[in-house]
Amino acid sequence: MTPPTTLEELTWSAQGKPRPKIGFVSLGCPKNLVDSEVMMGMLHQAGGELTPQAEDAEILVVNTCSFIDSAKQESVNTILEMVQHKQANGGKAQRLIVAGCLVERYRDEIQKNIPEVDAVVGTGELEGILAAAGLTSTGHANDSPFQILTQAQIDRIPSAVHQHSRPESDGAQLVIEQSAESAPTKLGAPHLDSAMWAQSATPSRPEGDLREQQGRFSRTAWDGATAALPEYLYSDTTPRILTTPRASAYIKIAEGCDHPCGFCIIPQLRGKFRSRRMSSIITEAENLIAQGVREITLIGQDTTCYGEDLGIKDGLAQLLEALAALPGLRWLRFLYAYPNKVTTRLLETIARHDNIAKYLDVPLQHASPSVLKRMKRGGTPEVFLKLIEKARSIVPGIVLRTSFIVGFPGETEEDYKQLEAFITAAQIDWLGVFTYSDEEGAAAFELASELKVPKRTIESRRRKLMKLQQKISAKSKSKWIGREIDLLVEGPSEETDLLWEGRTPLHAPEIDGKVFINDFGPHEALVPGTFYRAEITESHDYDVVARILD
């Protein structure tokens, strides 16, 4: 027998227990993915073992999304699918844990309506995953808090890390099977250690405090929701298993949101806006780079508010400056920016550093002043066009991404035409369109029923906007032909074995178009996770084709 080689294996071996196995399913956005990676890290450090097959797992964990109706339905369907694994005669699963946003919204209903669910873990209770799984912390930290699934592991067992982009939600799904224990344990209150409390306790933004007084974060109408809002923040010392390809990783720099947007319930699901300490983020980035990560994407519900609760002015610009100076970091970007928070200093910082992607994701949501006012967003087409002009002036060659919502209550045909005209004028590089989803708990849910736009009309408007954007994108991509650019090779194409795929710094992971590679140039083979110099040789509506130069 091969002797155990890690502290966790030694501990479990001494106790005469096999390392328990956990199957993990993570749904939704990159912010949710980071939460999943943190929970996986905690479980692994406490004695868990990764497994690529749900039928082999003793415990199944589903980290859910609850942003819009389709996301909620996907979460429920996935939970029911895991119930089938638990009930299967040959299955090993003894426990099913549901985590994430759906828990914050439907905490009691989940276990009442799906009794096969043994425990729930909310967005602010990530450390509660150990109690839910019947595990306890070993009290020992790993040499590094990060363990990365290599590209070889991903290629060998595709079911271990399966991601697919969802253009309608700008999200991605991860499916991974991991490890843990099956003894029934009732989930208790989460325990936050002193390091976590030091980061998350009292700092806040005046805007958030005011909105809290106005009831923005109220969950009193949600049956089973806890009174206390989530306050958890992970840190650089938190164990985490990276499931992204080895060269790339996300860092969550902030949690929660204070904005009053009428269509959104994320503030109730995630709590007030709170920033991580800059020193913790920098240390995490250094750890990631030491592990081989070369591309870091900073994420948060609104990264442009970063540091305001800590009293830092232009905090995101300062953070980018510090991270850009780290040796070994090739690409750095951030998602997402609030329109009125994109400062001159932020744009100048992007322009000044070669390793900061010339890429700006600003969800504008609409362009009709009347719709924006009802959305509680503010802004006008003229203001947005000036922002776009300013960004393009300060950062030559910058690529812009945005998203819009069609069918918000009260949206008239004239409002829609204003949005259509804005898209034509703005010529945005990457654009996504959401159809309005009526979410109970959001301010827009309470708007008069006669203001609600028929679903048929909403879908028709979405299709017309995407057709318009297709023409804009095709024209934009045609200008890429002949351009030389750095390319991060990701591996064989999912569409055909004859092509490989990669990304440029102007493509965010999972959500933008693709770069297909049909010519390896001087190389007999390419190495996934490696940067190459390439030339764009063809263009299509959203994608381009490249050949490797060096």
N, C-alpha and C positions, 0 to 999 in steps of 0.2 A: 504494500500500500504506500502511495506517495504521501509523505508527511505534510501536515498543514504548513502553509508558508506565510499566512497573515495572522495578525493578532486575533481577528475575529474568528478565523478557522481554529486557532489554538483554543480560544475560549469555548467555542461550541464543541470541539473535540473533547475537552476536559469535562464538559457537562454530559458527555455521552449522547449528544443530540446531533442529528444531521443538520446541515445548513438548510433552513427552510426556503422555499421558493415562492416568488411573487410574480404575478402577471400584471402589467401596467398598461393602461390605455389613457392617453392624454389627448384631449380635444380642445380645439379653439386656437387662440392667438399665441404668438411667441411669449407673451407675459405668462400665460398659463403653462407653456412648455417649461419655462424656468422653474415655476412652482413644482412641476412634476419632477424635474431633475433634482431639486432640493429634497423632495420627499424620497426619491430613489436613493440619494446619497445617505440620508438618515437611516433608511432601512438597511442599506448595505453595511454601513458602519456598525449597526446593531446586530449584524449576523445574517443578513439576507444574501441571496444568490440570484443572479440574473438567469432567467430561463426564456428561450425564444418561443415557447409554445404554451398557449393558455391552458390546454388540457393537462399540462404537467404542473401547473401552479397550485400551490396549497392555499394561496391567498390571491384574490383578484382586486385590483384597485382601478377605479375609473375616475379620472380628474375631469370634471365636467365644465361646459360652457353654458351660459344662460343669457347671452347678449341679445339675441332675437329669437323669434319663434322657431326658425329652422334649426338654430343651434340647440335650443332646448329639446326639440324633437330628436335630433341626432343623439343628444346625451341620454335621453330616456331609452331610445332604441339600443344604444350600446350597453346600458345597464341591463336591459332585458336579455341581450345576447350573452352577457357574462352570467346571468342567472341560469341560462341553459347549460353553460359549462359547469356551474356549481351542481346542477341537478343531474347531469349526465351520469349514467351508471358507472362508466369507466373513468370519470373525472376525479381528480384529486382535491379540487378546491373545497375548502372547509369554511372559508370566510370571504365575504364580498364587502368591500369598503367603497363608499362613494365620497368624493372630495370635490372641492371647487365651488364655482359660482352658483350652481344649481342648489347646493346645500344651503347657501346663504338665503336663497329665495324660498325654497321648499323643504326646509330642514325636517319638519315633522311628517309632512306628506310623503316624503320618499320612503321612510321606513313603514309608514302606515299602509301605503298602497303597494309597496314592494317589500313584503316582510322578509324576503330572502336577503335583503341588505342588513348586514350585521352592525355596521357603524358608519357614521358620517363625520367628515372633517371639513370645516369651513375654510375660507380663504385666509383667515387670520389665525388658523389653528394648525399650521403645517407640522409643528412638532408633535401634535396629537396623533399623527400617523403611527407613531411607535406604539402607543397604548391601543390604538385601533387594531393593530396587527398582532398584539400580544407580545411585543418586544420591548426591551428596555435598553437604554443607551449603555454602551460599554464604558463610557467615561474616558475613552481614549481617542485622541484625534489621529487621523491618518497623517503620514508624512506630508501629503498634499491633500487638500480638501477636494480636489478634482480628480475624477477618474474618467477617462474618455474611451468611448467605444470606437475602435479604429475602423477605417473604411473597409479593411479586410473582414472584420466581424460583420459589418453591415452587408457586404457583398455575399458573405457566406450564408448568413441567415436573414434574408430580406424581411421576414416577418418580425424580426426583432426590432427594427426601426423602420416603420413604414410611414412616409409622409406624402400627403397629396395636397396641393394648393386648392383653396376654395375661392375663386375670384369674386364670388358674390359677397364674401365676408372678409376678404383679404386675410384669411386664416389658413391654418394648416392642421392636419391631424397627424398625430404620432401614435403608433401602436408599438408598445414594447412589453415584453414579458420579463418580470424580474423576480425577487425572492423574499420570503418571510415566514412567520409562524402561524399556526392555525388554532391556537387555544382561544376559546371564546373570552373576550375581554370587553367590558362596557367602557366606552370612551368617556374619559373624564375631562375636566377643564384643561386646556393646553398650558404647558409650563414654558414660560419665556425666561431664558437665562439673563444674567445681568448685562451681557453684551447686547442682547436684543433690546432690552428695555432702555439701555443707554442710547440706542439709535432711535427708538420709536416712541418714547414716552410723551414729551410735552411740546416740542416745536410744532408750530402751525402757521399758516398764512392768514393774515387778517381777513382776506376774502373768504377763506374756508370757515373761519370762526363766525363771520356774519351769516354765511349761508346755513351754517348749523343752527343758528338762532332762528332763521327763517324756515327751518324744517326740511332743508334740502336732503338731509341724510336719514330722515324718518323712515322707520320700517314697522311702525305700529300696526299697519294694516296687513302685514305679512304674517300669517299664522305660523307660529313656531320659530320665527326669526329671533335671535338673541338681541337683547337691548343694546349691548355694547357693540360698537363698530369694530371691524378688524383693525389691528394696530401692528401686526407682525411685519418685520423686515428681516430678510436674511442678510448675512454679512460675509466677509471674506473668509471667516473661520467656519462657516457652515459647510458640512459635507455636501457634495453635489456630484452627480454622475452626468456628464455631458453626452447627449444623444445626437447632437449635430455632427456632421463630418468633421474630422479631426482639425482641419485648418480654420474652422469657423465656430464662433460661439456668441451667444447673447449675454449681455449683462443688464439686469434690471437695476436702474439707478434710482427709481422712485416708485411709489405705490399709491393707489388711490387717486381721486380727482375731486376738485372743488368747483368745477364749472357747473353752470345751471342748465345745461342743454336739455330742452324739453322732451327729447326723444330717447334719453339715455338713463339707465338705472345703474350704471357702473359705480357711481358714488355710493349708492346704498349697498352694492355688492362688495366693494373693495375698501370703503371708508374714505376718510379725509386724505388729502394729498400729503405725502411725507417723503422726504428725501433721505437717501443713505448718505453717510458721511463720505466726503470726497476721498479721504485717506483709505477707507475700506474699499471703495471702488477701484482705486489705483492699485492697491495690493492684490485685489482679485484679478485685475488685468495682467499684472506681472506674473501671477501664478499661472494664468491661462497661457501666456506667451511662453513661459518655461515648459509648458506641456506640449508646445507645438502649434498653438493657435496663432494664426496670422491675420485673421479678419475678425473684428469685434463690432457688433451692432448693439448700441445702447438703446434700451427700450423703457417705456413708461407710458402711462395713459396720456401724459403731456410732459415730455422731456424738457420743453422750453420753460417750464416753471421750476426746473431743478434749482435747489438751493434757496429759494425764496423763504421757505419756512425756517431755514437755518441762518437767515440774515445775510445771504450772499447775493450780491448784485451781479447780473449776467453770469449766473452760476454755470449754465451749460457751456458757455464760451470758455470759462476758466477750466472746466473739467476737460473739454476737448483739447485745450492747449497742453494740459498736463499729460493726457493720454497720448497725444500725437508725438510727444518727446520720448516715448518708451522705445528702446531698441528692439527691433524684431517685429514691430507691428506694421503690417503692410497696408491694410485697409481699415478705416474707422468711419462709421456712420451712426446716425441716430434716427429713431422713429418715436414719436410723431410730434409735429410742431403745431402749436396753436397760432392762428394767423397774426394776432396782435402782439405776440411774444417773439416774433422773428426780428431781432434787433440788428442794427448796423454792425455792432461788434461781433455778433454771432456769424453773420455773413462774411465779415472780414477774416474771421478765424478759419472758416471753411476754405476761403480763397488762399490763405497764407500757407497752409500745410499740404504738401503733396500727398500724404497718406490719409487725409480726410476726404472721403468721397464727395465729389461735386454733385450732391444728391440731396434734395429737400422734399420731404413728405409732409404736406400741409393739408389735412382734411378740411376743405372749405364748407362742405355740406350743402350749400345752395348758393345762388347768385341773385335771387330776388330779395330786395330789402324787406318786403312785407313777410315773406316766408322766414327769412333769417330772424326777424324780430319775434315772430311767433315761436321759433325754435329757441329763443333766448340766446342767440349767438351774436347778433349784431353784424355790421359790415355792409358794404355795397359792392356792386361790380367794379366801380371806379377805384375803390380802396384796394380791392384784391388785385386789379390789373396793375396798380402802382407798386404793390408788393412784388408781383412777378417781375415787373420791369426793373425794380431795384435789385432783386436777387440776380437776375441775368446780367445786370450792369456790373455788380460788385464781384460776382463769381462767373467769369466767362465759361461758357459750355456747361453750366449747371443743368442737371436733369430734374424736372419737377414731377412730383406725383401728388395726386389729390383724390378725394372720393366725394361723391354727392349722394344725397337722399332724394328720391323722387316720390311724390305722393304724400308728402307731409300734410296733415289736416289743413284745409283751406287753400291748398295749392291750386290756383286757377290755370287755365290754358295760357293766359298772359304771363303768369309767373314762370311756367314751364318754358315759354318762348324766350324769356329773359335768360334763363339758365342755358338754353341752347345757343343763344347769341354770345353769351360769355365764353362758353367752351370754344366756339369758333374763333373768338378774338384772342383767347389766352394761348391756344395751341400748346396744351399741356402734354408732356411726354407720356406719362403713365396715368391712367384714369380708371377708377372703379366706380360703379353705380350700385347703391343699395336701393331696394324697394322698402318703403316705410313699413315698419313692423309695430303694431299697436301693443305696447308693453304696459301691463298693469303695474302701477307704481311710478311710471314716468308722467310728467306733467301733461304731455300731449294726450295721454289716455283719457284725461278728464275733459278734453275739448268737446264741444257739442257734436253730436252724431251727424248733424247735417253738414259739418265741415269735412267729414271723412271722405276721402277720394275712393271711388270704386277700384277694386283690385285689378279689374281688367284695364282700366285707364292707367293705373300705376305701371303695370307690366308693359303696356304699349309705349309709354314714355321712356321706360328703361331701355327697351329694344332700340328705339329711335336714337337715343343718346349714344348707345354703344356702336350703332352703325355709323354715326357721325364721327365718333372717336376712332373707329377703325380706319377711316379715310385719313384723319389727321396723323395717326400713328404710322400708316403706310408711307405717307409723304415724309415724315420725320426720319423713319428708318432708312429710306432710300438715300438720305444724305450721309449715312454711315459708311456706304460702300467706298472702299479704298482707304479707310481709316485704320491706323495701327493703334492697338490698345492692349493693356495688360488683361490677361484672362486667367481666371481661377478655374481649372478643369475639375469637374465634379464626377465624371465617369460616363459609362455608356448611356446612350439615350434610352428613355423609357419607351419611345415611339418606334425605334428600329435599331437593330444591332449594327447597322451600317454607319451610324453616326454616334459621335460622343457629344456631351453637353458641357457647357461652362457658363460662367458669369463674368461680367466686367464690373468695375466699381460702380457703374451706373445701373446695376441690377441689384435690388435688395433680395435676400434669400426668399424663395418660395412665391413671391407675389408678382414679380414682373415677368417680361417676356424671356425667351431663351436664346442662347447662342449655341447653334449647332456647329460641330466641328467635322468637316469631311476630308481634311487633309492634315496629316500629322507633320508635314514638312520634313525636317531632317531626322525626326524621331521614328523609330520602328514601333514604339509604344508610348503611351502617355501615362503619367502617374496621377491618379486622383488626389486632390488636395494640394496640387502643385501649381505655381504661377508660371505662365508662359507669355511670350510676346506673340501677338496674332494680328492678322489683317482681315478686316471684314470684306467678304467677296460677293455676298448676295444679301438681299433684304426681302422680307415679307411683311404682312400686316403688322405683326407684333414682334416677330423673331428675326434674327439675322443668322447668316452662315459665315464661318471664319476658317482660315487656314493658319496653322501654326508656323511662325517664322523662326522662333528661337526658344 
